[in-house]
């Protein structure tokens, strides 16, 4: 049997890494962080246990990469949805979709996202990984299409505001309503409440004036 080509080996490594990331998301969402071991993750992924350590220095870094991958995939799916019959996907619509995608993920996966946020505050801090970089590229592109004249300043601000909203949504015992957090972000960016995926019911009182949608940014 002839040896595999470098491209085949690279694809096999990519698939192995993807399986480990997916298994991490599934197990932590099911069992919690402490109850999930690296051996459990390898077994769920159908991979050798030593492969986990080959790709990731520890469980905390593995979890951050796995959640960043989930966030990237969720955001990409939201941005790629077909436009409504009323019109195309301009910069304001893309930003609204991005906000709704991240808040929706926190709502749908509270244990996973709460664990992720707690990990960022640990000594290891914010992990710079390929998954995080892909997520950052999508958010930076969204900020640029919205019409930012200074993406290097506006992207970190959007990231910080989204992280703050997720934290507020997930505080045990004292979470803020998603609609209230959405209203604050939409007012901050002058987005019409009807953009994105508005929650059921009327907007919060502070949004009753229904700000007009921001003029489309450059595509």
N, C-alpha and C positions, 0 to 999 in steps of 0.2 A: 504493500500500500504506500503510495507516495505521500510525503508529508503535506500537511495542510499549508495553504498559502498564508502570508501575513494578513491579508484582508479577511480571510475566513477566521483566523484566530482572533482578530480584532472584533469581528461580529459576535463570536462566541463569548468573548469577554464582556461585550456590551450587554448581551442578553442575560448573562449571569448576574451582572450588576443590577439590571432592571428587575430581575426576579427577587433579588435581595431587598431592593427598595420597596417593591410591592408587598412582599411578605411582612416587612416592618410595619407599614401602614396598617395592614389587616390585623396583625397580632396586637399592636399597641391599642388600636381602636377597640378590640375585643376584650383584652385582658388588663390593659394599663401598662405603664412603662416598667414598673418594678417587677411585675409578674412575667415579663417577657425576657427571655434570655437570648443571647446570640446563638446558642445551639437551637433554640426553638425557631429562630428566624431562618437559619440554614436549613433545618428540616423542612419548614414550610416551602422554602424556595427550591428544594431538591438539589441543594448545593453542598459541597464539602465544607465542614465547619471552619477549616483553615482559610477558606476563600473570603470569609467575612473580614478577617483581620488583614488579609491582603489588600482589600479595597478601602477599608475604613479603620481609623486608629482606635475607635471605641464605639460603644452603643449610642452615646449621646450624639456623636457626629453622624452616625448612621441614621438616627432618627431625624435630625435636621435635614439631611439630604433627602430623605424619603418624603418629608412633609413639603419641602421646597419643590420636589418633583410633582407631588399632588397639587400644590398651588399653581404651578406652571401649567399643568394639564387642564385644571379647572378653568383658569383664566383664558387659556388658548381656546378652549371650547366655547366659552362665553363670547369672546371677541369674534370667533368665526361663524357664529350663528347667522342665519339668513336675515337680511334687513326686513323691517316691517314694511307692509304695503305702502305706508305713508311716505317712505323715503329711504335713502341709503344710510350707511353707518358713518356719520361724520365724527369729528373729534369729540364732541360733547356726548354722543351716544356711546362711543368706545369707553370714555371715562366712567360713565354711569354703569356700563356693564362690568367694568373692572371693580368698581366699588361693590356692586351687588354680588359679584362672584366671590370676593374675599369674605364679605359679611355672611353670605350664604354658607360658605364652607365652615365658618366658625359655628354657625347655627346647626349645621347638619353633623359635624364631627367635633362636638365640644371636648370630649376627653382627649382626643388626639391633638387638637389645637391648643388646649390648655397645657398639655405636657410639652408641646413645642415651645410655647411662650415661656414656660418656666425654665426650659433648657437654655434659652438665649440669655437668661439672667444668671446662669451659672458661670463658674470661673472660665469655662472654655469659650464663652461668648458666642458671637455670631460666626458661623462656619461659612467660609467662602469656598463653595464647591461648584461643579458644573451645573447642578440643578438650580442653585441660587443664582448663578450668572444668567441662565436662560430666563428665569423669572424676572430678573432685573431688566433684561433686554426688552421683554414684553411691556413692562411698566414704563420704561423709559420711552419706548415707541409710542405708548398711549399718551404720555405727557406731551411728547412732541406733536402728535396729531391733534391734541386738544388746542394747541396754539402757543405753547410755552416759548418764550424768547430766551430762556436760560434753563435748559433741561438739567444741567449739572446741579442747579440749586433746587429746582422744582421737583425733580424725581425723589431725592432723599426726603423732602418735606411730605410728599404724597405717601411714601413708604412709612414714615413716622406716624402720620395721621391714621393710616390703615391699621398699623400695629396697635395704636392707642385705642381705636374703635374695637378691634378684636379683643383686646384686654378688658375693656369695659363691658363687652358683651358676655365675657366668660367669668367674671368675678364671682366666685362661689358665694351664694347667699345674698348678693346684692347686684345682680346683672342689670345693665341698662337695656331698655327695649331696642330691638333692632331698628324699628321705624324711627325712633328718636335719633339714633346714631346716624342713620342714613340721611335724615333731614339736615343734621348739622353738616355733614360732608357735602351734601348737595347744595346747601346755601353757601358754603365756603367756595365752591367752584361754580356757582351760578348755574346749576343744572335744573332743568324742569323735572318735577316729581314724576312725570309720566315716562321719562326715559328709562332705559335699562329694563329691569324686572321689578316694577313697584310692588310692594306687599299689598295684600288684600286690605280693603278699608280705606277710609279717607286719610289724607296725610295729616301729620301732627299740626296742631293749631298754628305753630310758627311758620308752617309752609302754606297756610291757607291763601296767601297772596299769589301763590303759583308764579314764581320767578320765570321769566321767559327763558327759553333755552339759549345758551351761549352761542354766538355765531360760530359756525364751523371753523375749525382750525385747518391748516394746510394738510392735505392728505399726503 
